[in-house]
Amino acid sequence: MIGLWDTTGSAVVKALAAERRTAGGVTSGLALTLIVVTEEAEVRAAEAAATVAAAAHPCRLLIVVRDEVTHPRSRLDAEVVVGGRLGPCEAVVTRMRGRLALHAESVVMPLLAPDVPVVTWWRCGPPDRIAYDPLGVVAERRITDTMQCDDPLEALRVRADDYAPGDTDLAWTRITPWRTLVASVFDASHSLPTKITIEAPPKDPSALLMGGWLTARLGVTPEMRPVSGNRMHGVAMQMTDGGTVTIRRDDGRVVVQRTGLPDRTLPLTDRSLGEDLAEELRRLDADQTYAAALAKATGRDGFQDRAPIRVHVWHDPALAERPDTADDAGRDTGPSGETAMVSVSGAADVAKVPDTADVARPAGPGVADGDIEAAGDTRAPGGEPAK
């Protein structure tokens, strides 16, 4: 591991190149670049999850920790790890303070692995609009986790309002075993449900998505029955042939009961965060099934008309609190401190935002192995090297 304190973006790029050479150039088998946006307290959890996911999807892991964006002095600290404790992946953990944290893409873009897809995962709560974060704009796949939000159900509605093809949420991933069990009920039966009941905690976004999926696939809107606990407990269906089907969790197992058939007991263990993440990394195209479930769960529509390409919207939290400052600076500001749209998703170019650093611009969607040391410096606002 190489530790860099109070450093610059170009020094981080050079340190990664040096570690790669020392490790024998392990990047040849990388499947993707995984950007993780998280808080300091969640760094180790994010690393542990990425290590599990990397066993199936070798990746370059770029962890971004933003802190004190209003601090008057910008600073960049970084750790570079190739192999070792993180398994078959290479990682750069960057900690950004001050105004540099608003321009994290200027540090991250030169570190992208060449010629592989980019996935961004918000381990912490994502912005209300993904377009506010350029790290989401550059990604083909964007993973959120509404369970990390204070109000998970409202967060799920926000995700629906902001949905674009390529978005997904780990609340959806967590119900894959449940969806498999429900689908298996119809493998040997032509009977359809007339009534569906879902037993789950009242604030469980996974249960809401489960209901949306059942509505989209079967045309029956489930009744939600609140229960105690922190996870979905069961699904019950009344069928057109007069029978009933009940799938209920029972201490690490699930019991499937169906009229006229003996009970079946199957394992249903809770998966780790890394296993959920690995599942989402298996596909990099738009998840149309998730989109349909999200639309039904939240009552939103028009998802099929939404473009997969996002446009970056400059959003400064400091200006959102002090709109008079934005006006004095001569910016064309909108509500909540926004300015004009400045960059297009899916392209490698980094947005040029008002009064920002000079952004290091790689030639393509990543830095080629031979060019990694030649990437430009990262500058903090005012043209000073980030420190």
N, C-alpha and C positions, 0 to 999 in steps of 0.2 A: 504494500500500500504506500502511496505517496500522499502526504498531507501538504496542502498549500494554504497559507493564511495571509489574508490581506493581499490578494494577488490580482492578476489580470486574466482576461479570457484567453489570450494567446498563450499564457503560461500553462493554463489548464490543458489546452490542446496539445502542447508539447509534452506535458507530463503523461498524457494518455498515449501518445505515440511512443514514448520511452518505455512505458509499462508493456505495451503490446510487443515491442521488440524483445524485451526481457522474457516475456512469456512465450515467445515463439510465434507471434502473429496469429492469435486464435480467432481473429475476426472472420476468417474465410467461411465459416459455417453459420454466421449470424442470420436469423430469419427475419428480424425486425428490430426497430428501435422502440423501446418502451420508455416514455416520459412519465414520471410519477410526480405529481404536484401534491405536496403534503406539508404538514406542520412538523416542527422539531420533535415533538413527543411521539410522532407516528413513524419516524424514519426507520427504526429497527423493525417494526411490524411490516412496513412496506418492503424492506430488504428481504425479510423472511418469506413473504408472499411471492416476491419476484424470483427468489431462489427456487421455490417449488415450481413456478410457472416455467422457469428457464430450463428445467429438466426436460420439458417437452418442446419448448420453443427457445432455443439459444438466442440471446438478445443482447443488445447494448442497452444498459439501464442508466437512465439519466434522472436522478432524483433532484427535484427543485424545492428548496425551502425558502420561502419569502418571509422576511421579518422586518418590522418597523419601517414600512414604506415611507413614512413621514420623517424619518431620521435625516438630519441635515447632511450627514456624511455617508456616501456610498461605500460599501465594502463587499468583497467577494472572498469567501473561503471555499475550499474544495478538498475532497478526498477522491483519489483515483485507485480503483481496485480492479485487477484483471485476474479472473479465476479465484483461487483461494476460497474464502468463506462463502462466496456467492455462487460457487459451482460453475457451470458452463456458460457464464456470461461475464461481461465486463461492465463496470459501473463507475459512474462519476456522481458523487454527491455534492451538490453546490448549495451553498448558503448565501443568500443575497440580502443585503440590508440597504435601506435608504431608497433613493429614486431608481437605483439599478434594478431593484426588485420588480419595478413596473415594466422593465425592458428585458425580462429574462431570456427572450428569444435571441438577443444579441450574444448571449453566452452559449445557449443551447444549440443554435443552428449549426455552428462549425463542428459540433460534436456528433451530429447525426451520422449513423453508419451509412455508407454509400449504397444506393441501388436496392434498398429494402424499405418496406412500408414503415410508417410511423404511427404508433398508437399512444394516445395520451390518457392517463388514468388519474382522476382526482381522488386521492385517498381521503382528503378533507372535502368540505362542502364546495362544489363547483360554483362559478359565477352564475347569476340568474340567466345571463346570456353567454353562451360559449364564445361568441364573437368578441366579448370583452377580453378574452385571454388568447393572445397569439399562439400560445402553446397548444391550444385546442384547434385553432384555425389551420395549422400546418399538418394536422393529423388526419389520416384516412379513417381512423376508428377512434371513437371517444367513449371512454368508460367512466360512468359516475356511480355513486352509491348513495341513494337517498336515505338509507338507514343511518348515515352519518349526520344527517341534518336534524335540527331541533324539531321540526314538524315534517316527518317523512311524507305524509299524504299531500301536504301543500307543495313540498319539494317535487313530488312526482308530477303534480299539475304544472309546475313551472317547467319541468323537463318536457312535458307535452307541448306547452306553448312554444318552446324553443327548439323543438325536435327538427333534426335534419337527418337524412339517410346516412348511416354510419354511427349514429348514437346508440348506446345501450346502457343498461344499468344493472348492477350486481343484484339488485332486488329481483330482477327477472331471472338471472342465472341461478339463484338459490332455489327456484321452484322447478328446475329441470327434472329431479326425481319424481316430484308430484305429477308433473305433466306426463311423464312416462307411464306412471301407474294408472292414471285416468285413461290415457289412450289405450292401454292394454285391455281395459274393460270391454272395448268395442271390437277387439280382434275376433272374438268368437260369438258376437251377438249383433243382430240387426236392430235391436230395440234402442230407442233414443230416449233421452231424459225429458220429462215434462216439468220437473222442479229440481233445482240444485241448491244445496245449502253448504256454505263454507264456514267452518269454525276457526276463528283466528283472533288474535289481539286486535283491538279497534284501530291501532295506529300502524298496522303492518302493511307496508307498500307491496310486499310480495303477494299477500292475499288479495290486494286490490288488482294486481296484475293477473293473478290466477283467475279472478272473476272476469276480467276483460278478455282473457284468452278463451275461457269457456263460452262467453257471449259471442265472440267472433267466430268460433268454430262450430258451436251447436245452436246458436240463435236463442239461447235461454239465459236470461239475466239472473245470476245467483243471488240468493238471500244471504246476507252476511250476519252470522251469529257470533257476537263477541264472547271471548273466553279469556281467562287470565293466562299469563305467560308472555313469552317474547317471540313466539314462532307459530306458524300455522299448525292447527291440531288435526283437522280432518275435513273430508268432503263427503257429502251424502247426496245421492241421486234417486229420485223416483222415476221409474221407467214406464214407457208406453205399454209394456206387457203386464203391468201391475206389480212387478217386482221392485226391489230396492237394491242399491249398491252403496256400501259404506266403506270408505277408506279412512282409517283413523290411526294416528300415531300412538305408540305404546312403548315407552322406555327404550328408545333406540331401535325399535322395530315398527312395522306398520302392519295392521291387520286388515285384510280385504274380506268383507262379508258380502255375499250375494245370495239372493233368494233362490233356494233349490240347490245350492252348491255348498260344499264344505268350506269352512274358513281357511284362508291362506295367510301365513305369517311370513313376511319378507323383511330383510334388513333395510333400515333407513337411518343411517348415521349422518350426523351433521358434517358437512365437508368443510375443510379449512379455507381460509381466504385465498391462499395460493392455488388451491384446486379450482375454486370458482374463477379466479383470474385466468388460469390456464385454459379453462373451457372457452372463455370469451376470446382468447387469442387464437383459437382454432379457425375462426372465420374472420376475414377482413372485409367482406362485402356487407351491404346493408341487410339487417335482419328484419325482413318483412313481417315475420310472425310477431316479433316484439312490437313493431310499429302498430300492427292491427290490435294487439292486446292493449297497448298504451292508449290508443285512440278510444277504444270501448271503455277502458277503466276510468278515463278522465272526461269523457264526453266531448273530446276535441275531434275535429275532422280535417280533411284537406291535406293529410300527410303525403298522399301520392303526388301532390303538386309541388312539394317543397324541393328545392334544389339541393343536391349533395354538397355544393360548394358554398362555404361560408365566407363572408367579408368581414375583415377585422374592424371593429369599432373601438376607437381610442376612448378609454374610460379611466379617469384619474380619480381615485377615492378622495384625495385631498381637495380637488376642485369640486367634487360633488358636495362636499361640506362647505366650501367657500366659493360659490359661483361668481362672486364679485371679482375674485382673483383671476378667474378665466377671462372675464370681460376685459380686465385691465391689461391682460397679456395680449389682447387683440385676437383671441381665438374665436372661431365660429362655433360656439358651443351650443349644445342641445340640452335636453333635460338630463339631470343627474350628472353634469360634468362631462357629457359625451362630446366628441367632435366628429368630424366627417369620417366616413369609411375610408380606410387607407390601404387595405391589403386584401388579396384574394386567397382563399383557402385552396390547397392542392398545389400551389406553386411554391418553389423553393425560396423566392424572394421574401425578404423580411420587410415588414411595414416600416415606413419612415414616418415617425410621429413628430408632432411639434415639440421643439426644444429638447429633443432626445439625443442620446449618444449617437456617434457614428456606428452603424451596425455592421458587424462583420458579415459579408455576404459570400457564402460558398458558391461555386459555379453551378452546382446541381442540388438535388435533394439530400445530398450528404457530402462528406469530404472523402475523396478518393484516398486509398491507403498511402499513395506516394505524395499526396498534397496535404496531409493532415498537419504537418508542421508549418505549412506556409499560410495557414488561415490568418485572417486579420486580427488585430488587437480589439479588445472590447473596451469601449469608452463610456464613461459615466456622463451624465448631463453636464454640458459646459466644455466637453472635449477632454476632460482630465481622465487619466487611466483610472479604472475602477479600483478602489482601495477600501 
